[in-house]
Amino acid sequence: MSLNTYDTLLQIHKGYFDKLRPDAGDSQQQRNSSSFSSQFELLETIRYDPQLSTTEPKGFKEIAKQNFLFLSEHANRLKFTMRFFHRNIMQSGTQLDFEITDDYLFREIVENMERLNKEVDVPYKIRALFQLDGTAKFEFHNTAKLSSLQSLLHIKYEAISEDIHEAASGNELLMSSNEQFDYAIDNVWDVYVNNSPTHISPFTSFKTTKRDEYTKARANLPGKNPGHEEVLLYNQQSQLMEGSITNVAVKRPSDGKWITPLLSSGCLCGVTREYLLGTNYIVEQTITMDQVKPGTEVLLFNGIMGVVKGKIVR
């Protein structure tokens, strides 16, 4: 996450927490802040994959930073998220006694993998959970292998079909031809639109465990295509925001460019979203819900599954 992105989010949510604070003395405000901060944790979901490095690790000492997709981006977002909530919830002057860096995340994750005796030759979805005092815990969940694992680092796109591009450079993940990869036509996700608008808040822009809006939206999924369904959220201005577990892009009719909602829509500042914007594969634009109709093709992306194609069902 860039400093400009952070400043944008500060402006979007300026005054949000002031509305939640009752007038009280310093000691009462401190108790209120402590009580509120205990209701959620900051969350990063990070993909560990042995295939992301040139040589697959055979032991814990052989695990490299490259085995964690977007590790630096996750560390950067976590740092800004921690700063945001500290600034707005915790007492002024409170600081962590360590710096959140990719070195720190790498060390903590590998130490926890070793402590839990996790296998190093299988991919994991890692849930890194942080309290505002810096207390951290890490959960490891098995996740599906990707049929083509290529790096999003130093990505260069070359057209290989009408609208699909392949990443080319060393450790590779993400997009590929219809014949080979998860972007293939037989893996198109069923995408639905939520039945009510979502309130924009810091808990939609930043990744935390406070996910009531998303849980409620996912309850609307019919379960006809398990593991390949997503529901799209929109705000009270009828602007598309994101999916319940993904960021989203739609194709602009005028030139075929993939466009993704602005941060002002209330969408999550996703690490894959940030990366794709940096490569100019997608661009930001306001997307109104009259542009999202049954049959509309979308891209869905996050830091665990990469990028998949979806189609609006209803």
QUIUR-V69651 format. One record per helix or strand of 2 or more residues. SS is the DSSP state (helix for helix, strand for strand). FROM is the first residue (numbers start at 1). LEN is the number of residues. If there is no record, write none. Layout:
SS_FROM_LEN / SS_FROM_LEN
This chain:
helix_3_10 / helix_18_3 / helix_26_12 / strand_42_7 / helix_50_3 / helix_60_3 / helix_65_3 / helix_71_18 / helix_102_14 / strand_124_7 / strand_136_7 / strand_157_3 / strand_165_3 / helix_185_3 / strand_189_5 / helix_202_4 / helix_212_7 / strand_229_6 / strand_239_5 / strand_247_5 / strand_258_3 / helix_263_3 / helix_271_8 / strand_282_3 / helix_289_3 / strand_297_6 / strand_306_7
